[in-house]
């Protein structure tokens, strides 16, 4: 392992920061990149960091990692577990944790940046490393684009990146085509007319309106999406009222949509809005519902040809048995925006992070869902070894393949991790 890599990971894990609040993380990243000889731009997309390293004429490769943590109180029991607390943009105070592995992503990209800087005589072209804020809000990538990412750094020929997942450490998951679901999140306010519970005839009950809406939303996937298409509609929040004998004025729904195809996505989103408005009208609501879009970003669609190229080079380096096709992942990512904004292909893969022995035992027992915590769990704890080394080497190998490295020096750089 590169000197200092584990220490960097422990530091990042112990000091998580929420979306658009990643000031300490950004400062650490910027300092390390400057020390490596990168041209560094800070404050891109509020807290994002961009490093540029040039080595003459040639292709431009962009490597990306996200930096933000989650409002989750850590329960891993690790010696370096986070005890940090913070306040979300909604004003909610919570414990903070890198429960989605972004500390792994940042550490691996810093390690790759170091090796690629060290091996610069072995390649030609331009390397752009992007440390992105606010992936968890789905708005960090767009914020960097809006604040001139591709004015500060050259437009890449390809975007590469990875996301840690609850697979055995040392394993890589590469899937061509739609790889991560697009997502649309809505904050919905249903407006009724409140009153006393003993006289419901004088009210328009938003609780009943909300209940009808929730049930009707479940018919979208069952009756409006074909069996060979994929979509998920989840009502993750339903809030209304303060007391059993008071009919409230409003009810709140939090709705999330996941999909892999833009046409399906558009159809499902339209159905959500149609049903919400239709149920309000059917209930005689005095006002139309208020539908606010909280987050909206498209599926990550890995370029098939570039994905196969990446799979082949990773399999050659790590061994074919360590590179699998996990199929499409229903989780969502905004990294694809960096590629679509530049009109270039993307390859984004999964990085296994779980103790292989524990994973195998759970798999044999049929208890993976119970015993292997997923991303966003307060018990999500990737093992640093060999997760970090694998993440560094995967980024280096994929980047050098595009930058046209000389085989001897390029292979040596990848092995150094």
Residue pairs with C-beta under 8 A, 6 or more apart in sequence:
1 385
1 388
1 389
1 417
2 111
2 114
2 115
2 392
2 416
2 417
5 107
5 110
5 111
5 388
5 392
6 384
6 385
6 388
8 28
8 32
8 107
8 110
9 103
9 104
9 107
9 384
9 388
10 80
10 384
11 28
12 25
12 28
12 98
12 103
12 106
12 107
13 78
13 80
13 81
13 82
13 98
13 103
14 80
14 81
14 82
14 83
14 84
15 24
15 25
15 82
15 84
16 69
16 70
16 82
16 84
16 96
16 97
16 98
16 103
17 23
17 24
17 25
17 67
17 68
17 69
17 84
17 86
17 96
18 68
18 69
18 70
18 71
18 86
18 87
18 88
18 89
18 96
18 136
19 68
19 89
19 133
19 134
19 135
19 136
19 137
19 139
19 140
20 46
20 47
20 68
20 89
20 133
20 134
20 137
20 140
20 143
21 47
21 68
21 86
22 47
22 67
22 68
22 133
23 47
25 67
25 106
25 131
26 42
26 47
26 48
26 49
26 67
26 131
26 133
29 49
29 67
29 106
29 110
29 131
30 40
30 42
30 49
32 110
32 113
32 114
33 40
33 49
33 51
33 110
33 113
33 129
34 40
36 51
36 53
36 113
36 114
36 117
37 53
37 117
38 51
38 52
38 53
38 113
38 117
38 129
39 51
39 52
39 53
39 54
40 49
40 50
40 51
40 52
41 49
41 50
41 51
41 52
41 152
41 153
42 48
42 49
44 50
44 144
44 147
44 148
44 149
44 152
45 132
45 133
45 134
45 140
45 141
45 142
45 143
45 144
45 145
45 146
45 147
45 149
46 133
46 134
46 143
46 147
47 67
47 133
47 134
48 67
48 130
48 131
48 132
48 133
48 140
48 143
48 144
48 147
48 149
49 130
49 131
50 128
50 129
50 130
50 131
50 144
50 149
50 152
50 153
51 113
51 128
51 129
51 131
52 126
52 127
52 128
52 129
52 152
52 153
52 154
53 113
53 116
53 117
53 120
53 126
53 127
53 129
54 126
54 127
55 120
55 121
55 123
55 124
55 125
55 126
55 127
55 403
56 124
56 125
57 124
57 125
58 123
58 124
58 125
58 126
58 403
58 404
59 125
59 126
59 157
59 158
59 402
59 403
59 404
60 125
60 126
60 127
60 128
60 154
60 155
60 156
60 157
61 125
61 126
61 127
61 128
61 156
61 157
61 158
61 160
61 399
61 402
61 403
62 128
62 129
62 130
62 153
62 156
62 158
62 159
62 160
62 338
62 342
63 109
63 112
63 113
63 127
63 128
63 129
63 130
63 160
63 161
63 395
63 399
64 109
64 129
64 130
64 131
64 132
64 159
64 160
64 161
64 335
64 338
65 102
65 105
65 106
65 108
65 109
65 129
65 130
65 131
65 132
65 161
66 102
66 105
66 106
66 131
66 132
66 133
66 135
66 136
66 140
66 335
67 102
67 105
67 106
67 131
67 132
67 133
67 135
68 102
68 133
68 134
68 135
68 136
68 137
68 140
69 82
69 96
69 97
69 98
69 99
69 100
69 102
69 103
69 136
70 96
70 97
70 98
70 99
70 100
70 136
70 376
71 86
71 88
71 92
71 94
71 95
71 96
72 94
72 95
72 96
72 97
72 99
72 376
72 377
72 378
73 94
73 95
73 97
73 378
74 81
74 82
74 83
74 95
74 97
74 99
74 378
75 378
75 379
76 378
76 379
76 380
76 381
78 381
82 95
82 96
82 97
82 98
83 95
84 95
84 96
85 93
85 94
85 95
85 96
86 93
86 94
86 96
87 93
87 94
88 94
89 137
97 378
97 380
98 104
99 375
99 376
99 377
99 378
99 380
100 136
100 164
100 375
100 376
100 380
101 163
101 164
101 165
101 353
101 375
101 380
101 382
102 135
104 164
104 351
104 353
104 382
104 387
104 388
104 391
105 161
105 162
105 163
105 164
105 391
106 131
107 388
107 391
108 162
108 351
108 388
108 391
108 392
108 394
108 395
109 129
109 131
109 395
111 388
111 391
111 392
111 417
112 129
112 391
112 392
112 395
112 396
112 399
112 417
113 127
113 129
115 392
115 396
115 413
115 414
115 416
115 417
116 123
116 127
116 396
116 399
116 400
116 413
118 413
118 416
119 400
119 405
119 409
119 410
119 412
119 413
121 409
122 400
122 405
122 406
122 409
122 410
122 413
123 400
123 403
123 404
123 405
123 406
123 410
124 403
124 404
125 402
125 403
125 404
126 154
127 399
127 403
128 153
128 154
128 156
130 144
130 149
130 153
130 338
132 140
132 141
132 144
132 335
132 338
133 140
133 143
133 144
134 140
134 143
135 141
135 333
135 334
135 335
137 295
138 183
138 185
138 295
138 296
138 297
138 332
138 334
139 295
139 334
140 334
141 297
141 334
141 335
141 336
141 337
141 338
142 297
142 334
142 337
144 338
145 337
145 338
145 341
149 338
149 341
150 341
150 342
155 342
155 344
156 342
156 344
157 344
157 402
158 306
158 339
158 344
158 345
158 346
158 347
158 402
159 335
159 338
159 339
159 342
159 344
159 345
159 346
159 347
159 348
160 310
160 346
160 347
160 348
160 395
160 398
160 399
160 402
161 335
161 346
161 348
161 349
161 395
162 172
162 348
162 349
162 350
162 351
162 391
162 394
162 395
163 331
163 333
163 348
163 349
163 350
163 351
164 350
164 351
164 352
164 353
164 375
164 382
164 387
164 391
165 173
165 326
165 329
165 350
165 351
165 352
165 353
165 375
166 353
166 354
166 359
166 372
166 373
166 374
166 375
166 380
167 173
167 326
167 350
167 352
167 353
167 354
167 359
168 352
168 354
168 355
168 356
168 359
168 360
169 352
169 353
169 354
169 355
169 356
169 382
169 383
169 385
169 386
169 387
169 390
170 318
170 322
170 352
170 356
170 386
170 387
170 390
171 322
171 323
171 324
171 352
172 314
172 318
172 322
172 323
172 324
172 349
172 350
172 351
172 352
172 390
172 394
173 323
173 324
173 325
173 326
173 349
173 350
173 351
173 352
174 302
174 307
174 310
174 311
174 314
174 323
174 324
174 325
174 347
174 349
174 350
175 302
175 307
175 325
175 326
175 327
175 328
175 329
175 349
176 302
176 303
176 304
176 307
176 308
176 311
177 301
177 302
177 304
177 307
177 328
178 260
178 261
178 299
178 300
178 301
178 302
178 328
179 299
179 300
179 301
179 302
179 328
179 329
179 348
180 299
180 300
180 328
180 329
180 331
180 332
180 333
180 336
180 348
181 230
181 232
181 258
181 259
181 260
181 299
181 328
181 329
181 330
181 331
181 332
182 258
182 259
182 260
182 262
182 265
182 297
182 298
182 299
182 332
183 256
183 257
183 258
183 295
183 296
183 297
183 332
184 256
184 257
184 265
184 269
184 293
184 295
184 296
185 254
185 255
185 256
185 257
185 293
185 294
185 295
185 296
186 253
186 254
186 255
186 256
186 257
186 272
186 291
186 292
186 293
186 294
187 252
187 253
187 254
187 291
187 292
187 294
188 213
188 252
188 253
188 254
188 255
188 276
188 289
188 290
188 291
188 292
189 250
189 251
189 252
189 289
189 290
189 292
190 206
190 209
190 210
190 213
190 250
190 251
190 252
190 253
190 276
190 279
190 280
190 285
190 289
191 206
191 249
191 250
191 280
191 285
191 286
191 287
191 288
191 289
191 290
192 203
192 204
192 205
192 206
192 207
192 209
192 247
192 248
192 249
192 250
192 251
192 283
192 285
192 286
193 202
193 203
193 204
193 249
193 286
194 203
194 246
194 247
194 248
194 249
195 202
195 203
195 246
195 247
196 202
196 245
196 246
196 247
197 244
197 245
197 246
197 247
198 245
200 247
203 247
204 283
204 284
204 285
204 286
205 247
205 283
206 240
206 247
206 248
206 249
206 250
206 251
206 285
207 240
207 241
207 247
207 248
207 251
208 283
209 251
209 279
209 280
209 283
209 285
210 238
210 240
210 251
210 252
210 253
212 279
212 282
212 283
213 253
213 275
213 276
213 279
213 280
214 235
214 238
214 253
216 275
216 278
216 279
217 233
217 235
217 255
217 272
217 275
217 276
218 233
220 231
220 233
220 268
220 271
220 272
220 275
221 231
221 232
221 233
221 268
224 267
224 268
224 271
225 231
225 264
225 267
225 268
229 261
229 264
230 259
230 260
230 261
230 264
230 328
230 330
231 257
231 258
231 259
231 260
231 264
231 265
231 268
232 256
232 257
232 258
232 259
232 330
233 255
233 256
233 257
233 268
233 272
234 255
234 256
234 257
234 258
235 253
235 254
235 255
236 254
236 255
236 256
237 252
237 253
237 254
238 251
238 252
238 253
238 254
239 251
239 252
240 248
240 250
240 251
240 252
241 247
241 248
241 251
242 248
253 276
255 272
257 265
257 268
257 269
257 272
258 330
258 332
259 265
259 268
259 299
260 299
260 328
261 299
262 298
262 299
265 298
265 299
273 291
276 289
276 291
277 288
277 289
280 288
280 289
281 288
297 332
297 333
297 334
297 336
297 337
298 336
298 337
298 340
299 332
299 336
300 332
300 333
300 335
300 336
300 346
300 348
301 336
301 346
302 345
302 346
302 347
302 348
303 345
303 346
303 347
305 345
306 345
306 346
306 347
307 347
309 401
310 347
310 349
310 398
310 401
311 323
311 325
313 397
313 398
313 401
314 323
314 349
314 394
314 397
314 398
315 322
315 323
317 393
317 397
317 414
318 390
318 393
318 394
326 350
329 350
331 375
333 348
335 346
335 348
336 346
336 348
338 346
339 345
339 346
347 398
349 394
351 387
351 390
351 391
351 394
352 387
352 390
353 382
353 383
353 387
354 372
354 382
354 383
355 383
358 371
358 372
359 368
359 372
361 371
362 368
362 370
362 371
362 372
365 371
373 379
373 380
373 381
374 380
389 417
392 417
393 414
393 415
393 417
396 413
396 414
396 417
397 414
400 410
400 413
400 414
405 413
